[in-house]
């Protein structure tokens, strides 16, 4: 029950929930998340550390970057799928999606 309680505590934070929504689509590095969320690197890293400690997020190194991605947790996937289905009710999540697209286009042009 402790893990479930910790999971819901982690989901109650807006920044962590926004991070999880982005990671449900694809892996991101900290630099991408800071740009998309318009938050500082230490703040994003702190939230990612919490999610990693809970076993919700894992990392993979790719050259000099560390990419974060969701673990295979059916419950978390289901919760995020429900939220994604209702995304039009949450303008901040729609804005995040726009920023992700912009970030990816910018990376493709490098």
N, C-alpha and C positions, 0 to 999 in steps of 0.2 A: 504493500500500500504506500510505502514511503516514496518509491520511485514515481508512482502515479501522482502523488501530492506534489513532488518536485517538478514534474512535467507541467502540471497546471499552473504552478507558480511561475515557471519559465514562460509559459504562453501568455501570462497576464501582463507581461511587459511589452509595450508597443514596439520598441526597437527590435527585441528578439523575435516577435511575431512577424515583423516586416522582413527580417533576415531570413527566417524560415520560409516565408512565402517565396522569396527570391531563390533560395536554395532548392525549393521544390521544383523549379524549372530547370536549373543547371547549376554547376559548381561555379563559385566566384572566389576571387582572392580578396584580401582585406582592402587593397587599394580600390578595387571596383566597388565594394560595398560602401566605403567611405564616400566615394564620389556620388553614388546613387542615393544614399541616405542623407547626404550632406551633414555628416557627423565626423567627429575626430577619430583618428586611427586608434588611440588608446580606448575610447569608448566602445568602438566596434570590436576590438580585440577582447575586451573584457566580456562582452556579451557572447562572443564566439567561444571563449574559454568555459563559460557557464554551460552553454549548449553541448560542448564537447565532453565536459565532465559528466553530464547526464546521459551521454551515449547517443544523443540525437544527431550529432554532427561528427564527421570524420574529416581527416585532412589527407592531401596528397601533394607531394612536392613536384613541381614542374619547373625545371631550371631554377631561377632565383625566386620564384613565387610559390606560395603555399595556397592551394585551393581547398576550399571548404565545400562539403557536400553532405546531403542527408544520408543517414544510415537507413537500412531497410527496417523501418518500424511501422508496421501496418496501422497502428492506432494513430500515430502522428500523420502519416500519409492521408488517412481518412479525414482527420480534423482539417488539414490543409485543403483537401479536395472540397470539403463543404464550404470553407471560407472562399476558395477560388470561385465556386459556383455562385456565391453571393457578392463577388468583388465589386459589382456596380454600386453596392450600398456603402462602399468604403473608398471615398475619393483619394485618400492618401496612398492606398494600394494601387490604384489606377495610375497615379502620378509616378509611383515607383516603377511600374511596368514601362512607362514612357521613358524614364531615365535609364532603365536597363537597355532598352532598344537603342537609345542614343549612345550609351557607353559601348555597346557592341559594334555599332556602326563606326564609331571613332576608332576602336581597336582594329577593325578590318582595314581602315585607311592607313594605318601605320606601316 
